[in-house]
Amino acid sequence: MRKRSKSAEDANGGEEGVAAGSLLRGLEILRAFKASESTLGNQDLIERTGLPKATVSRLTYALASSGYLIYNESLGRYSIGPSTISLGYSAMSSIPVVRMVQPLLQGLADKTGVAAALGARSGLEMIYLANCRAFGPVTLQLNVGSQLPIWRTAMGLAYLAEMIPQAREELLAQLIAREPANANAIRDSVEEAIQSYRTRGFVCSFGTWYSYINAIGVAFRPTDGSPLVALTCGGISDIVSRDDCLTTVGDALLRTKQQLQDLLENA
């Protein structure tokens, strides 16, 4: 009996699956770049993505050819290209909450004397979408695109506290799978954050990311249907104490959240 050949639909599905897989792997390459780093080599990308050497070489060549990466021949390393930058800024400018929050963040930073930021989740990290600093010689050197750990930061803990319980448990499982040795610490931090969120309206992070950083955070659900985001305010512990965070800074952060909500509702 003659074998039935694959239908055109099956063949197209296979081709589409390969294309989708290549796209996802290409995005993994781009996500490997951090805001604090200017260049990465192929070996760095192999280690960060877990992709085979041949795959990384093929994808970096394709991304560089399309302007998403720039290849420095003298260094043999890649940096983020103009196409990626353009894509990122187009995405951020299309989110109303990002457009509206900047003057509010600057006002919050000026009032508290520390740094203020808006961020969202990107995989198993939080990423800065907007930030402002108070005028002064000592402040947090984080910028748009900076990535932060979720369970060690006020921004990430606020995000977790506001999540729907089922989604939060799924994310916790992923965080624990990545850091099984810290399973108890992760769950304890999240439970404490949820309790603080219920009683104070914001969460706290005192030295859990870096020993010298105090910060508070609050999550925000935009009324326009945009994804959940988080607002944070914090700085060097010598400048902003725990008491400051729990009183004046906390009050200022909650007022900023309300102002942002009012702006979106009246837009």
C-alpha positions as MATLAB code, in Angstrom:
seq = 'MRKRSKSAEDANGGEEGVAAGSLLRGLEILRAFKASESTLGNQDLIERTGLPKATVSRLTYALASSGYLIYNESLGRYSIGPSTISLGYSAMSSIPVVRMVQPLLQGLADKTGVAAALGARSGLEMIYLANCRAFGPVTLQLNVGSQLPIWRTAMGLAYLAEMIPQAREELLAQLIAREPANANAIRDSVEEAIQSYRTRGFVCSFGTWYSYINAIGVAFRPTDGSPLVALTCGGISDIVSRDDCLTTVGDALLRTKQQLQDLLENA';
ca = [
       0.000    0.000    0.000;
       1.297    3.394   -0.966;
       2.274    5.758    1.867;
       0.237    8.893    2.166;
       2.383   11.955    1.555;
       2.355   14.910    3.922;
      -0.278   17.466    3.116;
       0.666   21.017    2.233;
      -0.888   22.089    5.528;
       1.367   19.717    7.498;
       4.411   20.917    5.606;
       3.560   24.548    6.202;
       2.946   23.821    9.862;
       6.391   22.291   10.112;
       7.986   25.265    8.406;
       6.089   27.666   10.628;
       7.209   25.722   13.701;
      10.844   25.981   12.642;
      10.462   29.700   11.945;
       8.781   30.284   15.312;
      11.552   28.368   17.070;
      14.209   30.462   15.354;
      12.372   33.645   16.313;
      12.203   32.625   19.971;
      15.876   31.694   20.021;
      16.738   35.003   18.385;
      14.830   36.804   21.121;
      16.780   34.814   23.713;
      19.962   36.205   22.174;
      18.690   39.776   22.461;
      17.460   39.209   26.037;
      20.948   38.080   27.057;
      22.167   41.679   26.830;
      21.908   43.672   30.057;
      21.674   47.438   30.416;
      24.970   47.528   32.325;
      26.915   45.798   29.523;
      27.979   47.287   26.214;
      29.162   44.164   24.384;
      28.943   40.358   24.486;
      30.849   37.699   22.588;
      29.464   34.460   21.174;
      30.796   32.504   24.162;
      28.951   34.842   26.554;
      25.757   34.282   24.580;
      26.242   30.509   24.562;
      26.608   30.491   28.357;
      23.620   32.750   28.967;
      21.186   31.145   26.567;
      22.314   27.506   26.675;
      22.051   27.384   22.887;
      24.545   25.391   20.779;
      27.551   27.236   19.356;
      26.399   26.769   15.766;
      22.931   28.124   16.569;
      24.337   31.190   18.311;
      26.706   31.898   15.409;
      23.879   31.588   12.893;
      21.493   33.782   14.865;
      23.992   36.516   15.715;
      24.946   36.726   12.027;
      21.275   37.046   11.043;
      20.552   39.614   13.772;
      23.586   41.680   12.818;
      22.590   41.561    9.144;
      19.165   42.955   10.103;
      20.513   45.724   12.334;
      19.351   44.181   15.609;
      22.972   43.645   16.642;
      26.195   45.441   15.755;
      29.352   43.396   15.310;
      32.681   44.925   16.315;
      35.280   43.137   14.203;
      38.271   44.349   16.224;
      36.760   43.043   19.476;
      34.885   40.077   18.011;
      31.858   41.083   20.106;
      28.291   42.222   19.602;
      26.274   45.153   20.927;
      22.598   46.057   20.646;
      21.814   47.565   17.245;
      19.562   50.441   16.165;
      16.729   48.146   15.054;
      16.441   46.718   18.574;
      16.570   50.188   20.120;
      13.891   51.443   17.747;
      11.694   48.439   18.520;
      12.095   48.963   22.265;
      11.270   52.652   22.194;
       8.295   52.042   19.921;
       6.981   49.493   22.410;
       7.435   51.786   25.402;
       5.922   54.812   23.686;
       2.821   52.763   22.905;
       2.136   52.097   26.610;
       0.159   55.035   28.082;
       1.328   54.423   31.654;
       4.973   54.807   30.584;
       4.253   58.097   28.806;
       2.361   59.551   31.758;
       4.519   58.396   34.650;
       7.748   60.317   33.951;
       6.820   63.693   35.546;
       5.258   61.855   38.492;
       8.449   59.863   39.045;
      10.547   63.025   38.934;
       8.261   64.669   41.475;
       8.503   61.598   43.711;
      12.296   61.523   43.430;
      12.592   65.247   44.199;
      10.266   64.964   47.191;
      11.939   61.922   48.743;
      15.527   62.651   47.750;
      16.043   59.160   46.299;
      15.345   57.282   43.045;
      11.933   56.352   41.669;
      11.082   53.923   38.873;
       8.365   52.083   37.002;
       8.964   48.501   35.930;
       7.345   45.351   34.592;
       8.195   41.676   34.552;
      10.423   40.277   31.832;
      10.727   36.540   32.278;
      12.186   35.906   35.734;
      13.386   39.482   36.222;
      11.869   42.916   36.561;
      12.892   45.503   33.991;
      12.924   49.294   34.315;
      10.551   51.026   31.885;
      11.052   54.519   33.322;
      13.104   56.039   36.133;
      14.124   59.342   37.701;
      16.722   60.362   40.265;
      16.861   63.113   42.845;
      19.591   65.682   42.412;
      22.545   64.624   44.551;
      25.986   63.021   44.488;
      24.834   59.588   45.715;
      21.999   57.713   44.018;
      21.166   54.365   42.474;
      22.789   54.035   39.050;
      19.961   52.153   37.336;
      18.441   53.118   33.995;
      15.678   52.155   31.578;
      16.360   48.559   30.579;
      18.074   47.631   33.858;
      17.020   44.194   35.085;
      16.424   43.340   38.741;
      15.742   40.059   40.550;
      12.067   39.595   41.370;
      12.025   38.195   44.899;
      14.911   40.277   46.268;
      13.597   43.715   45.276;
      10.704   45.907   46.329;
       9.629   46.261   42.715;
       9.483   42.510   42.184;
       7.856   41.736   45.531;
       5.166   44.355   44.918;
       4.496   42.771   41.538;
       4.209   39.332   43.137;
       1.920   40.601   45.901;
      -0.544   42.037   43.378;
      -0.608   38.988   41.088;
      -3.597   36.670   40.875;
      -2.817   33.803   43.322;
      -2.685   31.061   40.693;
      -0.372   33.073   38.442;
       1.770   33.978   41.459;
       2.195   30.315   42.396;
       3.241   29.475   38.856;
       5.859   32.236   38.896;
       7.063   31.178   42.359;
       7.549   27.634   41.074;
       9.754   28.981   38.280;
      11.777   31.142   40.670;
      12.298   28.223   43.045;
      13.234   25.894   40.172;
      15.973   28.349   39.254;
      17.163   28.764   42.855;
      16.156   25.595   44.745;
      18.577   26.334   47.598;
      16.615   29.541   48.317;
      13.143   27.988   48.213;
      12.291   28.825   51.829;
      13.711   32.331   51.588;
      11.732   33.005   48.424;
       8.425   31.856   49.928;
       9.062   33.711   53.207;
       9.871   36.942   51.348;
       6.746   36.697   49.247;
       4.477   35.911   52.215;
       5.923   38.872   54.115;
       5.402   41.079   51.061;
       1.756   40.023   50.722;
       1.134   40.791   54.395;
       2.838   44.191   54.124;
       0.839   44.964   51.000;
      -2.411   44.244   52.856;
      -1.562   46.294   55.938;
       0.538   49.182   54.554;
      -0.422   49.277   50.890;
       3.195   48.764   49.799;
       6.033   46.278   50.268;
       9.508   46.780   51.709;
      12.983   45.572   50.833;
      15.654   46.407   53.397;
      19.045   45.095   52.330;
      17.673   41.978   50.614;
      19.134   42.823   47.207;
      22.183   44.817   48.228;
      22.869   45.304   51.942;
      23.078   49.089   51.557;
      19.803   49.610   49.650;
      16.415   50.315   51.222;
      13.361   50.461   48.975;
       9.592   50.186   48.920;
       7.279   49.221   46.085;
       3.659   49.168   45.044;
       1.993   47.438   42.106;
      -0.356   49.150   39.698;
      -2.994   47.744   37.360;
      -3.572   50.253   34.542;
      -7.259   50.780   33.851;
      -6.604   50.779   30.099;
      -5.888   47.058   30.108;
      -2.091   47.365   29.954;
      -0.105   44.687   31.825;
       0.568   44.878   35.552;
       3.453   47.200   36.475;
       5.174   48.215   39.705;
       6.360   51.526   41.128;
       9.361   51.666   43.432;
      11.228   54.287   45.410;
      14.502   53.746   47.240;
      18.142   54.492   47.702;
      21.233   54.165   49.818;
      20.381   53.295   53.435;
      22.488   56.205   54.722;
      20.128   58.551   52.874;
      16.772   56.788   53.279;
      16.283   54.832   56.510;
      13.739   52.137   57.263;
      11.671   54.652   59.197;
      11.752   57.021   56.215;
      10.539   54.230   53.933;
       7.697   53.285   56.258;
       6.490   56.869   56.731;
       7.246   59.806   54.432;
       8.506   57.823   51.442;
       5.671   55.316   51.712;
       3.062   58.085   51.846;
       4.632   59.799   48.832;
       4.685   56.563   46.830;
       1.011   55.847   47.519;
       0.087   59.400   46.479;
       2.043   58.949   43.251;
       0.157   55.728   42.522;
      -3.157   57.535   43.010;
      -2.040   60.411   40.783;
      -1.090   57.973   38.049;
      -4.439   56.224   38.337;
      -6.276   59.559   38.088;
      -4.289   60.551   34.997;
      -5.101   57.295   33.217;
      -8.785   57.464   34.096;
      -9.049   61.043   32.802;
      -6.959   60.492   29.657;
];
